[in-house]
Amino acid sequence: MAEDDRKGSSEWRDFFWNPRTHELLGRTAASWGQYHGILPLYYLFLVLAALRADLLPVSGMMIRPKGNQLEITFSTSDTESWDGFIHNLNSFLSPYNDSYQVQTNDECTPDEYFIQEDSGEVRNNPKRSCQFNRTMLEECSGVLDRFYGYDKGQPCILIKLNRVIGMLPGKDRQSPYVTCAAKREDSDKIGPLAYYPPNGTFNLMYYPYYGKKAQVNYTQPLVAVKFLNASLNTDINVECKRIKKSKKLNNKKLFMFISLGGGSPGCSEHITASPVQ
C-alpha cells in the first residue's frame, strides 16, 4: 500500500513538473505559449458571437406557434393534439398583454418612424418603445377566441420579423406587410384569409430597433394570419411574402404546407413552414 502511495505521489509530481521533458501540467513552454495565444482569441470570438446575435444582418420571418421541425400537426376533434400550441401561443403573447404594454411602453404615432437620437456622445438610453397590444391581433389574440381557431379548423399563425438594429423597412410612410396565397395548383383550396392588424402590416412606428441594451422593453410587431375556410382532407401549398417598399430591404418568403382534416378519425391538420432567403 505504501509503495502504491509513493508511486501515485511520484506520478502526480511528474505531471505537475516533469524535469525530464520540461513539461508543466502536461504542456511544454511552447505549448503553453500557443494556448495563451489562442485563449484570448477564443473569448473574443464568444463575445463577438454574442454581439452578432443582436445584430442579425437579414430580416427573415419566423412563425408561431412552434412545432417540431417547423411542423404543426393536429386534429380539430382531438384537444390534446393542439393544446400544446395554445399554451405556446399564450406564453409567447404574454408580454403583449394590454395591461403590461400600457405600463411599460408608449402610445406612438402610427406610420412614422420612432427616431430617438443620441446627443453627441451622450447616449439617449434607455430608449422608449411603442405599444403593440395583444388585442390588435383580434381573432388571433387569444382574447376573443381562447383556442385561436384550432378547435374549428381555422388556425391562426403568427409571423414576426427578425430584429435588425437600425433597420428602416418602409418608404414614403408605407409600412411593409405580409400577404399569403396558395400556389397556383392549390389556388381553389386555400379559401379566404384574415390578417391582423388590418392589411398585415408591420407599422413603421416600431422601427428602428436600437438593440436589447438600449431598448429593454422593445416589443416586436406581429402579423396574424387566420385560415377561414381552407379545403378539408387535401394538401395546400401556401406562400407568405413580406412586401417591402425600401430598396435596401429584400422581399422575404415563407413557404407553408397545409393539410386540413375534418376531425374524423385519422384526419389531422398539418402546417409546415420554412423561410426562404
C-alpha positions, 0 to 999 in steps of 0.5 A: 500500500505504501509503495502504491502511495509513493508511486501515485505521489511520484506520478502526480509530481511528474505531471505537475513538473516533469524535469525530464521533458520540461513539461508543466501540467502536461504542456511544454513552454511552447505549448503553453505559449500557443494556448495563451495565444489562442485563449484570448482569441477564443473569448473574443470570438464568444463575445463577438458571437454574442454581439452578432446575435443582436445584430442579425444582418437579414430580416427573415420571418419566423412563425408561431406557434412552434412545432417540431421541425417547423411542423404543426400537426393536429386534429380539430376533434382531438384537444390534446393534439393542439393544446400544446400550441395554445399554451405556446401561443399564450406564453409567447403573447404574454408580454403583449398583454394590454395591461403590461404594454400600457405600463411599460411602453408608449402610445406612438404615432402610427406610420412614422418612424420612432427616431430617438437620437443620441446627443453627441456622445451622450447616449439617449438610453434607455430608449422608449418603445411603442405599444403593440397590444395583444388585442390588435391581433383580434381573432388571433389574440387569444382574447376573443377566441381562447383556442385561436381557431384550432378547435374549428379548423381555422388556425391562426399563425403568427409571423414576426420579423427578425430584429435588425438594429437600425433597420428602416423597412418602409418608404414614403410612410408605407409600412411593409406587410405580409400577404399569403396565397396558395400556389397556383395548383392549390389556388381553389383550396386555400379559401379566404384569409384574415390578417391582423392588424388590418392589411398585415402590416408591420407599422413603421412606428416600431422601427428602428430597433436600437438593440436589447441594451438600449431598448429593454422593453422593445416589443416586436410587431406581429402579423396574424394570419387566420385560415377561414375556410381552407379545403378539408382532407387535401394538401395546400401549398401556401406562400407568405411574402413580406412586401417591402417598399425600401430598396435596401430591404429584400422581399422575404418568403415563407413557404407553408404546407397545409393539410386540413382534416375534418376531425374524423378519425385519422384526419389531422391538420398539418402546417409546415413552414420554412423561410426562404432567403 
